Amino acid sequence: MADVKEQLINMFIKMNAGNVTMEEGAMLINSLAKKDGQEVVKVFMGLIHKTPQGLMPQRVFTTLAMTKNRLFFDVLTSTLEHKNEEVSLYACEEIAKYFKNEIKYVLVDHLNSDVYNVRKVTASTITKIYGDDGIQMLKNHIVTRDEHYHRLTSAEAVIKVGRKGIDVMVELLNSDVPGAVMTSAEALTVVVPQLTDDDLNKTVYALLQAGDTKNIQGIVSLLKMIAAFGSKASKFDGYVQAYVDYPDDAVTNEAQVTLKAIKSGGKSMEVSRF
């Protein structure tokens, strides 16, 4: 009798040929798991991350997910860190369909991955699957996480939601969390053309708040953001001018760059990242 791996590969070959459905494949997987669950888990860990030529990792993944078997939960979640970003994104969305409640905390944990693509697809999936609750999850991550690059991936995903996400990020500009202020300003700088006069007003107010609390990184990031508004921020150049003599070289230099950007309309200003 063929071993487990051979049986599964043969099954997927038949699926490719249209002779076996995914539903039938899921039933076979569960049947094999009852006999030797540990071996089936081991085989699938290999099939998903080192898929044999001729098989698609997405098909392997979906068939396994359709079993709805908790035995395979760790195998499925391991795919969130797949080297192929497309497979990783697919995995995020598919797991959320079959294990929506169980996967929530795993996704939040993956927001702290050192791999950018893992954080990116995870944050995107959170907003897509959990809607407003997902935005709140990412907002909490931005407020509580220490590492700027972790926070920034979540902020970028929130902004991509649209106006609702932008409002959340503008709100964070005036939070009392220095890191959240810096990250929100940096993420919003990229979408300044989508921002309103009211957003600009709130940005300038946030700049004053950051000055009062001596949040240097926040001040610099907010100045960059104001610079991106170009001439639209001309009525606030006096507030920016106040930072030219600030007792910190980074702030002084950024204030000078911002004033030039306002006068030139922002056309020569390049958005830099920390």
MIDRENLUM-504860 format. One record per residue (C-alpha): x, y, z; residue in one letter. Coordinates in pm, whole numbers. Layout:
BEGIN
X / Y / Z / A
...
***
This chain:
BEGIN
0 / 0 / 0 / M
131 / 349 / -87 / A
259 / 558 / 202 / D
77 / 874 / 317 / V
281 / 1117 / 108 / K
238 / 911 / -206 / E
-137 / 880 / -150 / Q
-173 / 1255 / -104 / L
36 / 1345 / -408 / I
-163 / 1100 / -620 / N
-481 / 1260 / -490 / M
-367 / 1609 / -592 / F
-264 / 1482 / -935 / I
-616 / 1346 / -980 / K
-754 / 1682 / -865 / M
-548 / 1858 / -1130 / N
-696 / 1622 / -1387 / A
-1048 / 1695 / -1262 / G
-1110 / 1340 / -1139 / N
-1126 / 1431 / -770 / V
-1294 / 1736 / -613 / T
-1150 / 1940 / -326 / M
-1435 / 1821 / -106 / E
-1345 / 1459 / -178 / E
-982 / 1544 / -115 / G
-1068 / 1694 / 224 / A
-1257 / 1376 / 317 / M
-957 / 1160 / 225 / L
-724 / 1380 / 430 / I
-947 / 1348 / 736 / N
-965 / 972 / 683 / S
-585 / 944 / 669 / L
-554 / 1171 / 973 / A
-766 / 934 / 1182 / K
-516 / 656 / 1109 / K
-192 / 853 / 1150 / D
-251 / 1222 / 1220 / G
111 / 1296 / 1309 / Q
238 / 1162 / 978 / E
-24 / 1352 / 778 / V
70 / 1677 / 954 / V
437 / 1614 / 874 / K
365 / 1543 / 509 / V
153 / 1856 / 465 / F
414 / 2077 / 628 / M
643 / 1966 / 348 / G
386 / 1979 / 69 / L
291 / 2338 / 146 / I
639 / 2481 / 189 / H
817 / 2263 / -69 / K
540 / 2186 / -313 / T
635 / 1921 / -573 / P
648 / 2034 / -935 / Q
309 / 2017 / -1098 / G
113 / 2094 / -781 / L
-8 / 2437 / -671 / M
56 / 2535 / -307 / P
-276 / 2724 / -305 / Q
-468 / 2409 / -401 / R
-285 / 2205 / -140 / V
-358 / 2471 / 120 / F
-726 / 2515 / 37 / T
-795 / 2143 / 37 / T
-632 / 2112 / 377 / L
-826 / 2413 / 509 / A
-1151 / 2261 / 387 / M
-1105 / 1972 / 628 / T
-1179 / 2224 / 909 / K
-967 / 1994 / 1120 / N
-796 / 2158 / 1417 / R
-517 / 1904 / 1383 / L
-385 / 2103 / 1086 / F
-413 / 2450 / 1239 / F
-38 / 2487 / 1296 / D
36 / 2371 / 943 / V
-205 / 2626 / 801 / L
-79 / 2915 / 1011 / T
282 / 2834 / 922 / S
188 / 2928 / 565 / T
149 / 3290 / 676 / L
528 / 3304 / 654 / E
551 / 3135 / 315 / H
842 / 3266 / 104 / K
596 / 3340 / -179 / N
401 / 3657 / -90 / E
108 / 3553 / -309 / E
77 / 3223 / -122 / V
113 / 3402 / 212 / S
-171 / 3642 / 128 / L
-387 / 3359 / 1 / Y
-320 / 3168 / 322 / A
-420 / 3463 / 539 / C
-754 / 3505 / 367 / E
-836 / 3135 / 347 / E
-753 / 3061 / 711 / I
-971 / 3352 / 818 / A
-1263 / 3193 / 629 / K
-1239 / 2859 / 805 / Y
-1096 / 2960 / 1144 / F
-1206 / 3324 / 1180 / K
-1208 / 3337 / 1559 / N
-907 / 3114 / 1621 / E
-684 / 3291 / 1372 / I
-741 / 3644 / 1503 / K
-471 / 3633 / 1769 / Y
-230 / 3449 / 1542 / V
-266 / 3728 / 1286 / L
-203 / 3996 / 1546 / V
110 / 3812 / 1653 / D
231 / 3804 / 1291 / H
211 / 4183 / 1276 / L
537 / 4172 / 1469 / N
721 / 3956 / 1218 / S
1062 / 4082 / 1106 / D
965 / 3992 / 749 / V
793 / 4285 / 578 / Y
579 / 4074 / 342 / N
441 / 3873 / 636 / V
342 / 4192 / 819 / R
199 / 4343 / 500 / K
-31 / 4055 / 404 / V
-133 / 4002 / 767 / T
-235 / 4365 / 819 / A
-418 / 4368 / 485 / S
-610 / 4051 / 575 / T
-709 / 4190 / 916 / I
-877 / 4494 / 758 / T
-1042 / 4282 / 487 / K
-1178 / 4006 / 712 / I
-1261 / 4194 / 1032 / Y
-1370 / 4533 / 894 / G
-1406 / 4803 / 1161 / D
-1288 / 4562 / 1430 / D
-980 / 4497 / 1216 / G
-905 / 4869 / 1193 / I
-928 / 4888 / 1572 / Q
-694 / 4589 / 1605 / M
-434 / 4763 / 1390 / L
-483 / 5092 / 1573 / K
-415 / 4917 / 1903 / N
-104 / 4762 / 1750 / H
23 / 5105 / 1642 / I
-36 / 5248 / 1989 / V
122 / 4964 / 2185 / T
412 / 4844 / 1969 / R
764 / 4979 / 2027 / D
922 / 4911 / 1687 / E
847 / 5182 / 1433 / H
869 / 4955 / 1127 / Y
616 / 4716 / 1285 / H
377 / 5003 / 1352 / R
426 / 5152 / 1006 / L
309 / 4838 / 825 / T
-16 / 4846 / 1024 / S
-60 / 5219 / 961 / A
-15 / 5172 / 586 / E
-284 / 4901 / 586 / A
-527 / 5121 / 780 / V
-481 / 5411 / 537 / I
-551 / 5182 / 239 / K
-900 / 5122 / 379 / V
-993 / 5473 / 264 / G
-1136 / 5776 / 438 / R
-1232 / 5578 / 747 / K
-875 / 5460 / 789 / G
-732 / 5806 / 722 / I
-955 / 5950 / 996 / D
-813 / 5697 / 1242 / V
-456 / 5791 / 1152 / M
-528 / 6165 / 1175 / V
-678 / 6102 / 1517 / E
-354 / 5931 / 1624 / L
-155 / 6241 / 1527 / L
-294 / 6401 / 1839 / N
-250 / 6101 / 2067 / S
-26 / 6113 / 2371 / D
181 / 5819 / 2243 / V
502 / 5955 / 2081 / P
562 / 5650 / 1862 / G
207 / 5650 / 1731 / A
235 / 6019 / 1639 / V
555 / 5961 / 1443 / M
425 / 5653 / 1262 / T
88 / 5806 / 1173 / S
254 / 6118 / 1035 / A
493 / 5918 / 820 / E
216 / 5699 / 680 / A
-10 / 5998 / 611 / L
266 / 6191 / 434 / T
244 / 5947 / 144 / V
-129 / 6019 / 93 / V
-128 / 6397 / 149 / V
-302 / 6457 / -191 / P
-604 / 6274 / -43 / Q
-613 / 6488 / 271 / L
-841 / 6786 / 340 / T
-791 / 7133 / 485 / D
-933 / 7002 / 809 / D
-668 / 6729 / 810 / D
-404 / 6997 / 764 / L
-545 / 7197 / 1056 / N
-529 / 6888 / 1277 / K
-174 / 6819 / 1162 / T
-60 / 7167 / 1264 / V
-234 / 7130 / 1599 / Y
-55 / 6797 / 1644 / A
274 / 6975 / 1569 / L
206 / 7219 / 1852 / L
117 / 6932 / 2084 / Q
438 / 6749 / 1994 / A
633 / 7066 / 2065 / G
474 / 7100 / 2407 / D
565 / 6740 / 2495 / T
912 / 6768 / 2334 / K
841 / 6469 / 2112 / N
1137 / 6521 / 1877 / I
1061 / 6232 / 1640 / Q
698 / 6339 / 1627 / G
791 / 6699 / 1547 / I
1023 / 6593 / 1264 / V
763 / 6358 / 1114 / S
487 / 6617 / 1137 / L
708 / 6878 / 972 / L
772 / 6635 / 684 / K
398 / 6585 / 654 / M
327 / 6959 / 650 / I
597 / 7004 / 386 / A
411 / 6756 / 165 / A
110 / 6991 / 165 / F
328 / 7246 / -14 / G
173 / 7590 / -65 / S
-154 / 7476 / 95 / K
30 / 7506 / 427 / A
147 / 7864 / 361 / S
-89 / 8014 / 618 / K
87 / 7806 / 882 / F
444 / 7901 / 794 / D
466 / 8105 / 1113 / G
413 / 7790 / 1320 / Y
683 / 7615 / 1123 / V
915 / 7913 / 1158 / Q
895 / 7875 / 1535 / A
1087 / 7547 / 1505 / Y
1380 / 7693 / 1310 / V
1542 / 7794 / 1640 / D
1442 / 7476 / 1826 / Y
1720 / 7336 / 2047 / P
1759 / 7022 / 1835 / D
1942 / 7003 / 1502 / D
1704 / 6748 / 1350 / A
1404 / 6972 / 1419 / V
1585 / 7288 / 1302 / T
1693 / 7129 / 975 / N
1350 / 6983 / 906 / E
1180 / 7316 / 978 / A
1403 / 7487 / 723 / Q
1330 / 7216 / 463 / V
958 / 7249 / 534 / T
959 / 7626 / 486 / L
1133 / 7583 / 150 / K
881 / 7318 / 47 / A
589 / 7546 / 139 / I
736 / 7834 / -64 / K
812 / 7612 / -364 / S
477 / 7438 / -351 / G
632 / 7115 / -227 / G
742 / 7012 / -575 / K
1107 / 6968 / -484 / S
1040 / 6801 / -153 / M
1123 / 6430 / -129 / E
950 / 6219 / 133 / V
1213 / 6042 / 340 / S
1167 / 5745 / 571 / R
1329 / 5677 / 902 / F
***
